Amino acid sequence: MYATTLFVVLGLCATALVNAIPVSHPFSHNAFSKRAGNGKAVFAHFMMGNAFPYTQQDFEDDVKLASASGIDAFALNIGTDDWQPGHVKMAYDAAAASGTGFKMFISFDMTVLPCGSPADAAALRNYVTTYADHPAQFKYDGRVFASTFSGEKCSFGSGSPQNGWKSQFYSQLNGNVFFVPALFADPGSFPSWSGAMDGVFNWNAGWPVDLTSSKVSSILGGVGLHLGPLVKAALNTASQTLAKFVGSTDSDQSCINGLKGLSASGAKAYMTSVSPWFFTHYGADSFNKNFIYYADSHLYNTRWESVIQNRDEFDLVEVLTWNDYGESHYIAPVKGAQPNSQAWVDGNAHDGWLDMTNYYATAFKTGKYPEIAQDALYAWARPTSTNANAPDPVGKPTNADTMTDAMWVAVFSTAPGTVTLSSGNGNSQDFIVQPGVTKLQLPLTPGSTMHATLTHLQLQRFRCVR
């Protein structure tokens, strides 16, 4: 086993992992219009750079899988590879051919795309005009929807980022673009972007990025950073305490307040994010990023619940991500190309998170959680202890000591029942669950395995062993 798997590998057990098309989910709901007017929608961030081997059929397979999972469009993250424009066309054509009503839009990756001259802005505008009339183009307020990753420092040779995006990109599209960039900037500066954008995408809202090692140590006091081998009582206390930060919408509110001062000719939109995980382990000889964001306390479920609770203030949601393997927050089956992330990706399916997405996406778009029509139980954990050391020159990722040695379980139950969790060595616990979603956890120790059963009236409905 590669040392990088010490901190990241996440195995999920579920009644029906998403491995085939079409997909059936353990949730039932009434049909609804996904994109009527300026209605709410859910997207998934798609890393085009990881799709080099894709054919149009590969894109169509992904489209059908995403659509069946409650996702309305892919945000196509594009960079500088000369083959990417052709793949973008294949993606759009695949969506149109799928018969699902699924859409696409461009998310310009401004950490790699050049943005120092008017010609660089013209290259971006070309994507907008090329797909403006494509049947698979996602539109908002009747305009071509477009987004970014970063871009707050791009001036396109026009003096300032605000003036650059306004004069070289937005204004030259003559009102035909609805632009919602991910700006890593003070929300207090958003009014200065009037005339350059129609909203903002809060990329970092998907994780509690402020839960660093020092902050967690301060919050938990006596427990400090000895989170790895916690006993049951301490695990529950730590999880409940940190879940408040996982479920926080403080950064969302800051962005929403900042947008109040933004002048726009039409509608404005706030797009937030949800994500199940974030781990990356690259050394100085490659991407030089080696850190983890706190992802315990049922991050994906808890974040979705907060988003749904505040849906009146959130217009759009982007799941991070569909296929970003390098940062470990992929929810789709692994396919395509990897950015040298095989050590912590291969053999580690995250499909269970995709399976859950339909439940939460439906609730966000309709305002009502769908009925659970079939029992499902999802369990995940890292395979080795937080206290382990990686025998490679990269070393432990920053904030690794914020994570807990535990199995995390989400139970989707149709009726009252009993869930039994065990990890071997006599470590077992029963939990009473009610209809709906119940989040559970149990400590793990080195050598542990994951076992879970759900029983209704003495009838064992599901057993997960990993």
Buried (B, 14 or more C-beta within 10 A) or exposed (E): EBBBBBBBBBBBBBBBBBEEBEBEBBBEBEEEEBBEEBBBBBBBBBBBBBBEEBEBEBBBBBBBBBBBBBBBBBBBBBBEEEEBBEBBBBBBBBBBBBEBBBBBBBBBBBEBBBBEBBEBBEBBBEBBBBBBEBEBBBBBBEBBBBBBBBBBBBBBBBEEBBBBBBBBBBEBBEEBBBBBBBBBBEBEBBBBBBBBBBBBBBBBBBBBBBBBBEBBBEBBEEBEBBBBBBEEEBBBEBBEBBBEBBBBBEBBEBBBEBBEBBEBEEBBBBBBBBBBBBBBBBEEEEBEBBBBBBBBBBBBBBBBBBBBEBBEEBBBBBBBBBBBBBBBBBBBBBBBEBBEBEBBBEEBBBBBBBBBBBBBBBBBBBEEBBEBBBBBBBBBBBBBBBBBEBEEEBBBBBBBBBBBBBBBBBBBBBEEBBBBBBBEEEBEBEBEBEEEBBBBBBBBEEEBEBBBBBBBEEEEBBEBEB
